Amino acid sequence: MAGQIGNLFGEDEEPQRPSSGLEEPRPDAPLADRMRPRDLSEVVGPASLVGPDSFLARAIAEDRIPSLVFWGPPGSGKTTLARVVAARTKARFVGFSAVVSGVKEIRAVMEEARLARTRGKKTLLFVDEIHRFNRAQQDAFLPYVESGAIILVGATTENPSFELNGALLSRLRVIVVPPLTEEQVQAVLRRALEDPRGLGGRLAAEEEAIAWLARFADGDARRALTALENAALHTGQDGTLTAKLLTELFERKVLLYDKAGEEHFNLISALHKSLRDSDVDASLYWLARMLEAGEEPLYLARRLVRFASEDIGLADSEALKLAMAARDAVHFIGMPEGALALAQITVYMALAPKSNALYVAYGEAVTDVQARPNAPPPLHIRNAPTRLMKEVGYGAGYRYAHDEPEKTAGLRCLPEALGERDYYRPEGAGGEADLKQRAAAVRALRARLREQSGRRKP
């Protein structure tokens, strides 16, 4: 390795700068690659991210790129932004894959970067899917990032707060890359239809077809361009792309991606209302209808988890546990086997006792929060960690509920501006029958204790 490094950075030979991946793609490359922006001005996105006054634009213009990580969903432009940055900096570029590289490879590249630094040459290291590196691999970057031997540019679909070492994250600037809007995806598609790098005007597309593809892509430019390319192959040169044709080509994915489509919402509404009305047969039908149409099973699992709290609540507290278990089962075994887990929880919830008392209670609490967003808590239930806070009355009159014979001191815990509230009003269905009695008894007890406390104060 030492011999290789000596040759690579010999006195008489300037090291060859590795490719940034921004060279003109081959004519037979996928459409998404051919249409990858070559400059920040071609990148579709919010002005705060890619506009002329954005942080990235200024950093590129001044060739002062810090170590950073692009965080966003698939197809939002993270890798494109990293390549644009690499192409515009004077640093030597090294691309790295977190999928196939280990600590040994990292350290070899880092040592090359250190030697290049001694010759006054910076190294920009781009790591795609940086979240796939484990802690030890991430630690290998630290000394080189800190010393300035490398400019580390990463891309990740995962939250950096959870996936990157705190020490490494503190040395990176996080650039949040949002999913593209439907209008932005439409702009990407129109450019691909007309640009010589793309379809070069050889395919016409109705406006409804472009809008359909933009909805289908769900913010993912790569998905939109791949679908356009497949549709173009099917249509042939000089053809016209229509929404009807797209529906036929991708009909099993319409429910998954066409989130503005009426049929998608009609079916999920039918499932939810059949469950609410305890119609077990209709509930099973609508579940099967959506799954067979290609609906994402975890989407249905999420809706069933929501139903467990919204329409069953504490009338059957097992419903939420079982809904979560069904979600985990689908995630664990996948489809089509996971469909039975969804069918199981659907039948259970259709036949379970129903109550929306929890849903109503939370809604009323939210309404009060929105009406009085800054109502302060009463002084006696505030924490008093300092002398000053004690002197102004924080914690004064607080009584520890566990020291009281009734296990409640009857303290007023709501903001004074709200007075008293009875948000949770169970109707007595299923398991709420006991909760209804307990809630009434506890409220009466607390009111009596407050009244007694008020008589004692004078």
C-alpha positions, 0 to 999 in steps of 0.5 A: 500500500505504501508503494502505491501511495508513493507512486500516486503522489510522486513528486513528478506526477500529479494524482489523477482526480477521480471521476465525480460521476457528472460526465455525460451519461451514455445514450443508453443510460436510464432516463433518470441518469441522463436527466441528472442536473449538471449545475445547481441552477438545473436542480428543481427544489425550494429556493432556500435550498438551491436558489442563488442566495442559498447556503449551497450556492454561496458555498459553491461559488466561494469553493468553501464546502464544509463537511455536510450530509444531505437528508431526505427521502428517495428521489429528492435529489440528495445524490445529485446535489452531492455530485453538483457540489463535487463537480464545482469544487477544486478538491479531488473527488472520491466516491464511496459506497457505504454498502460495500466498504469497510474500515480497511478501505476507509482508512486507506482512502483517508491516508491518501487524503492525508498525503494529498493534504500535505501537498495542499490538495483537499479531498471531497469524499462522497458517501452515499447511504452513509447511515449504513456505516456502523459506529466503528466505520463512522469513527474512522472518519472523525480524525480526518474530518476534524483535521480538515484532511477530507471534506465529508459529504454524505447522503441518507434517507434516515434521520441523522440524529439516530443513525450517525455518531454524535461526534461525527454529526457535530462536525457535519452540517445537515442539509434537509432535502424535502420531497418534491411537490407535484408541481416540481415533479411535473417540471422534471417530467416536462424537461425530460420530454423536451430535453435532447438528453431525455426524450427530445420531443419524440413523445407527446404527453397530455397534461393529464398524463403528466399530472398522473405521473407526478401523483404516482411518483409521490415526490420521487423524481427517479420514480417519475422518470422511470415510469415515464421511460417505461411508458415511452417504450410501450407507446413508441416513438411519436406516440402520445401519452395519456392518463388512461394508458398510464392507468392501464400500465400501472393499475396495480399501483394506483392506490399506493401512489395516486394519493389524490385519487377519489377511489383510494379515499372511497375505499379506505372510507368504506373500510373505516365506516364498515368497521365502525358500524360493526359490519364484519363481512363488509369490513373483510370485503373492503380490506381484501379489495384494497389489498388485491388492488395493490394497496400498501399493507402497512398503510392499512395497518396504520389505519387499523391502529388509528381505528383502535384508538379512535373508534374503540378506545378504552371500550376494549383496550386490547384492540390497540395492542392487537392492531400493533401486533398485526402491524408487526406481523405484516412487517415481519413476514411480508405479503401475501402471508401478512394479509391474514394478520390484517384480516384477523385484527379487522374481524376483531375490531369489527366485533369489538365494543365501540366508543369514541369517548377518547377521540372526543376527549382529546379533540376537546383538549386540543381545542382548548390548547389552541384557544389558550396556547400559553395558559400557565400551569398553576404555581403549586404544580410547577417545579422549583429547583432554585431558591428564587422560584420557591420565593415567588411561589413555585411549588407552594401548597403542593401535596404528594398524592401518594401521602394522601389516604385517598391517593389524590390531594384534589389539587387544581391541575388545569390552567386557571383560565380553563376552570374545570373540564370533563374531557373524558366522558365514557358512555359505558360500552365494554371495558368503559363501564368500569372506567365510567364509574371510576371517573365519576367517583374520582372527580367527585372525590377531587371536587370534595377535597378542593372544597375542603382545602378552600375552607381551610385556607382562611 
